[in-house]
Amino acid sequence: MLNGKRAIITGASRGIGKATAILFAKNGAKVGINYFKSDDEAKNVLKEVKIFSEGILLKGDVSNFKEANKIVEKFVKKFGGIDILVNNAGIYKRRKFEELSEEEWDETIKINLKASFNMCKCCLRYMKKGKIIFISSQLALRGSSHGAHYSASKSAILGLMKSLAIELAPNINVNAIAPGVINTDIIANYSEEERRRRANEIPLKRIGEPEDVAKVCLFLASELADYITGETINVNGGIYIG
């Protein structure tokens, strides 16, 4: 589905980013694996990617504009251009609003929103046609106790996505995915009881896997979604329908 396409995926050393990188490679894409600190995990992702296609490690903090630019330049130097950008990098620290510090607010906005701004700005110099995909969250659509900072950052992502979908048409499609409860680091500390409770709340009766989101990334990145732009696709097992 993506034969010969060149894709950068941020936050790709684990979770949704890892699953997307491997699935893209299985479908013929050349993959740039961005990560910040997890060298061993990123190297393992690259090994899996190289079973199916070409890949490159892109270490760096994409919330820093200069580093984001270096990452993009390194990718373009190797592959000659960019066809797909998946803005996946993000953090979530559970906090009540009254206990949330200014530093935690700023960090969340920087990583969850500014990083996507940086990558879009840097990549668009080399994208004549293509696809941009943002990983948002169901919490952008319905809010969250203990997560006002996270919900705000992910809601802003949707505003950025919709604006770019208008500005970059007709040559670049821009869409977002709003995952629900997914088996990533965000829920790593859940007890088995909590996992069962959360799964039971979901109409499809299970917590999602990173691959569930990666499959929708693949669809949006492929020609199957050539007439879709400015949309947010919920991948949440039915826990939020709107």
N, C-alpha and C positions, 0 to 999 in steps of 0.2 A: 504493500500500500504506500510505502514511502521510499521506494527505490531511488537511491541517489540523493535524496533530500538531506540537507544539512541542518541539524537541530542543536540548539543550546538549551540545556535544562539546568536551572539553578536549584541549589539544595538537593543535589542528586546522589549523595552518598548513602542515603537510606530512605525508608518510607516511600511516599508517593513519587518522589523524584527518582529514586532507584528503580522502582517498578516501571516507571515511564521510560527511563533510559534503556532498560533491557528490552522492553516491548518495542520501542522504536527501532532498536538495532535488529531485532528479529524480523522486522518488516522493512529492512533495507536502508534505514537512515544512518548517516554518519553523525555520531553523537559527541557533543561536548559536555563533559560531566563536571559541573561546577560544585565546589564544596568549600568550606572555610577551614575546618580543623581536622576532620576525620580522615587522615591520610590512609590508614589501613583499610577502612571501609570503602573509600573511594577507589583504591587500587583493586579491590575485589570486584567492585562494579565494573571497572574497566576490563578486567579479565573476562567477565561474563559478556560484556558488550562485544569484545573482540572475537568471541566465538562465532558471532553472526555478521559483524560488520566492522567498520573502522570507528575508532574513538580516540578521545584525547582528554586528559585531566586538565581542569581549569581551576586551580586553587586560588581563592581570593574572596575578599569581603565585598559582595556586590552592593552593599549599602553605602560603600565609599565610591564616589564617582570615578576617581582616578583608577582605582582597582578594577572597577567594572569595565572601564575602557580598555585596560590592559588585557583583561580576560577576552573581550570581544576581538581585539587585535590579534591575539594569539590564535584564536579559533579561525579567523579569516585568513591568517597567514598560512595555515595548514590546509584549509578546505576551500578557500577562494571566495566565500560568501556565506550568507545565512538565509535559510528558507523558513525556519521554524524557531520561535522562542517560547519556551515554557517558563513563566515566572512562578516558581514554586517555593523559593526560600522563604522561611517564616519562623516565628517563635510564638509561644503561648505560655505565659506565666499566670496561673490562676491567682487573682487578687480581688478582694472587695474594693469597691471604688474608694471608700474612706481610708483604706490602708495603702492604696496605690501611690507610689512616689512619682514625682515629676520625672526622675531619671528612668523609671520603668515605663512610663508613658512614652517618653521620647525614644527609648530603645525599641519599643514595639512599633511605633510609627516609622522609625528609620529602617528597620529590617523588613517589616511587612508591606510598607508602601513605597518608601524612597528607593529601596532596592529595585523595585519594578520600574519606577520612573527612570532610574539610572540605566537599566538594561535596555529599556525601550529606546531611550535617547541614543545610546551607543550602537545598538543593532540597526536602527533604521537607516543609518548611513549606507548600510550594505544590503538592505532588503528592498529589492525592487518589487517583488511579489512575495507573498507568503502568508504565514499564519502566526498570530500571537495568541497565546493561551495563558490566562491568569488563574491561579488556584486561590479561590476565595474561601468561603465557609458558609455553612447554613446559619452560623451565628451573625453573619452580615445581614441576614434577612429577617431574623426574629429577635436579635438581642440576646444578652446572656448575663445572668447573675454571676458575679466574680470575674467578669470578662469584658467590661466596658471598653477598655483599651484595645483588646483584640477585636471585638465586634466593630469598633469604630474604624480600625485600620483595614479590616476586610470589607467593610461597606465602602470605604473610599476607593478600594481597588475596583469595585463595580462601577463607580462613577468614572474613574479613569478609563476603564475598558469601554464603556459606552461612548465616551467622547472620542477615543481613538478609533473606534469602529466607524464613526461618522467621518473623521478627518482623513483616515487612511484608505477609505474606499475609493475606487473599486479594486485596487490591487492587493490590498492586505486585509484579510479577515481577522477580526479581533473578537474573542469570546472568553467566557469564564466558566469555571466549574465550582460549584458550592458543595463540597463534601460534607457528609454528616459525621457520625461517630465512626472513625476509621482506626484500624489497628496499627497505630504509629506511636512515636515517642510521647505524644500528647496524652495517651491513656496508659502509658507503660506502668504507672503506679497504681492502676486500678486493681483492687482485689478480685478474686474469682467471683465473689458474691456480687460485687458492683458490676462486673462484666455481664453476669447473667441478668441482673436487673435492667441494665441498659439495653441488652439484646431483646429482652421481653417487651420493652417499650416500643421497639421498632416493628412496624407491620410485617416486614420480611423476616423478623425473628433472628437476626444475626447482626453482629458488628461487621462493618465493611472491611475489606482488605485493600491495601494499596493498589493491587491489580485492578480492582473495580473502578478506581479513578483513572488509572493508566489507560484502560480500554476506551474511556471517553476522550482522553487526551489524543489517543490514536485516531479516533473518529474525527475529531475537530481538526487535527493536523492533516488529514487526508483529503483527497478530492471528493470524497463522499459528502463533505461539509462545505463545498465550495459556494453554496447559496445560503450559508448561515453566517451572520455576523451581528455583533451587539447583543448576544444572548448569554444568559446564565443557565447552565444545566445543573439541576440538583442531582446529586449522587448520594442518597441518604437512606435508602431502604424504605422510604415512605414516611419517615418520622416528621418531616416538614413538607407539606404540600401547599404550594402557593404559586 
